[in-house]
């Protein structure tokens, strides 16, 4: 592909992400699958630029907001209620390229929304430091190239030349790339470390692998990665984790194809550590999803006992069975639930040694991996999530036998979804007691990108009394 064609592909993806209520990674994967002619080098460059724009979205929109409110040359066909001032045109809360703005995360004046095209142009100028002349050559309007720059866009880019992504006038939440509805809670949680944590959230996530202890050892996988000339080391926290410091094509990793390893963030692996599954036990993964944690728990059980992977999403649970087979695990049973109150739960109450409730959440802990999730909440809002989490905890608790354990987990950093949920649950269920499961004897497992170099994860372990409490 030519450099212009790669810019055009990035623009197409940005527009599709803006227009389509699906996660960015799924849209990117589908885009490349439909265009097999795009080579691996081109895919890598397109993806790198795309995710750079997504990680800087609030700051780029702030810059767009500064200049699209200034007088710009009149361009034929621009709408939006602009006011003609001689030969100039003021465009209130709209893009200078004439496209309608996308829904923005910030109130007017804090971080204006912009079109994907204008956001990408701002990135080329501020992030990649390209001159107006170079951007004009890339956006030439030629075959496979983006449309030629309008005069208003040239004025915009000329104003940005020599600038930097960040500006002293930017509000703290803009620099932090933090949505307004999360700002106060995260600021309170992290205190003086807030900006450090938000900076870590803006970095690309590492590639973490989890070895399958039934088939290999960590030393063997590290040696195999070294033969592939990939820099890797053992993870600091997880006993099964391997961190790869490069971004190889996953097709070049043979250990992924034969079940020797799985891709899993170290923080997610640590949730399985908190479960502490033992061979021969009966365990439920109540919200199993695609089965990542189920795999880890089943391997810890050494294929002895039984783990039941439950979920309300039939498709994801069905896809997980291939992962179980590839890993050589045969102590897993899948169960589709109609809801958290499925009759199956009542039928099997007090039957399991351990129950993991990895509840649906806001996903704030995964922003470095899914930067678009900051601005595009694709599921229910926080208020509904909190209610669902409480209902899941209450229902999953029924499955725990006397003396058994209930483990609650999220990939969220928000206290309302984590510590507050546990406090409310324990107040309503006196037969459960909190057990320390965090690092250095802490009550909770609470991981964050800056402090632990993982995604943000939370877990709590609660033991059911051997005899019922009043």
Secondary structure, DSSP 8 states (H G I E B T S, - for coil): --HHHHHHHHHHHHHHHHH-SS-HHHHHHHHHHT-TTS-HHHHHHHHHHHHHHHHTHHHHHHHHHHHHTS-EE--TT--SS-EEETTEEE-TTS-TTS------SS-TTTS----HHHHHHHHHHHTS---HHHHHHHS-S-TTS-----HHHHHHHHHHTT--S--TTS-HHHHTT--HHHHHHHHHHHGGGHHHHHHHHTS---EEEEE-TTT--HHHHHHHHHHTT--EEE-SS-TTEEEESS---GGG-HHHHTTSEEE--HHHHHHHHHH---TT-EEEETT-TTSHHHHHHHHHTTT-SEEEEEES-HHHHHHHHHHHHHTT--SEEEEE-SSTT-HHHHHTTT-EEEEEEE-----GGGTTT-GGGGT---S--HHHHHHHHHHHHHHHHTTEEEEEEEEEEES---GGGTHHHHHHHHHH-TTEEEE--SGGG-SSEEE-HHHHSS--EEEEEEEE-SS---
